[in-house]
Amino acid sequence: MSSGKSAISQIVDEQVVGMPRSVQDLDTPCLIVDEARMNRNIARLRARLASADVAFSPHLKTAKSIEVAKRLITGPHGPATVSTLREAEEFATCGITELTYAVGISPSKLPRVQALRLRGVKLSILLDSVEQAEAVAAASDSSDPVRVLIELDCDGHRSGVKPGDSDLLLAIARTLAPSAQLRGVLTHAGESYEARGEAELVAAAENERASAVRAAEFLRSRGFACPVVSIGSTPTAHFARSYQGVTEVRAGAFVFFDLVQVGIGVCTPDDIALSVLATVIGHQREKGWTIIDAGRMALSSDRGTAGQAVDHYYGVVCDTRGRPIEGLKVINCNQEHGIVAMRPAGAGRSPELPIGTRLRIFPNHVCATVAQFDRYHVIGEGRNEVSAEWPRFTGW
């Protein structure tokens, strides 16, 4: 593969020269963020929602970074969405205090919820059962009610009340009153990740919108204000044709994008702003394998592209400037080892990558990939210089 050989020669030549604060100086595996791409991704969605006059509550679960969060939120204190109380606690320390905890509440977590509220955090929690509502009502006080959203299952993907289950919606609302405050409804079109092509994405987005609006209108007809109608996933946020009746949109993975989103049709590889930097540590030449120091612990074991038109295995292999090397994938992973080879099989001879060569890997599912890391190394688009390090946190 002549083009591959040329790309590899350039990688090696660049790494021989080296430079202070470059990707050659970093311990691997580590995370690389292309700041310019990230900023474009943020601007793209924010502009789309602003033109529709709908609020944006970015999901911070992917980034888990205060530096990234500051670039995502639209106001000084939010709004924003989190998936763990640890996230809520961390972001509250930097003044992001208008938060939705978008995972069904466990009664054992209510003391942490109350502790956050005592710190001045305007936290909304999520539930989808009478049992949860009873626990929240018992822990709440009508003089300072806990804010609650009812989770809806708009597409059979996960948890939530069916939007048309009026009996359960009404039972939950009545159980919360008067000690807790029903703020509205929230849904997530998780099945949009199975959509292929614009028509399916548009349909998934409209089903998400219509389901949430339908449930909110029913609750209002029974005397519950329901001021919040919250929808969102990265695919539907980019393909909705109407936001009528919706008050806010949530999305998270879009900040970095990944290969699954490329396969769905939400973005292109040129939009992927995050990669894992790895180092070549060996070869199995008779098999056409190159071994790198990034395995399942660095790339994750997510095989989200396996069911898509193009299977990227465990990630697309790029040079240090983030340019994909044609046909080169991480075809398998052990805990700390990745196996790099040409795919599809027989597409050409695997390029010679000397030991010590640095490579960047585009991930299948960015949320899973970043989970093991404690920082981002920030670079300019198409460059090797590291301009900043942004801490990120983990845990629940």
Helices and strands as residue ranges (DSSP letters): H 2-17, G 23-25, E 30-34, H 35-51, E 55-56, H 66-72, E 80-82, H 85-92, E 98-104, G 107-109, H 110-118, E 122-127, H 130-139, E 147-152, H 166-176, E 181-187, G 190-194, H 198-221, E 228-231, H 234-239, E 248-249, G 253-255, H 259-264, G 269-271, E 274-284, G 285-287, E 289-292, H 296-299, E 316-318, E 324-333, E 338-342, E 358-362, H 366-369, G 370-372, E 375-379, E 386-391
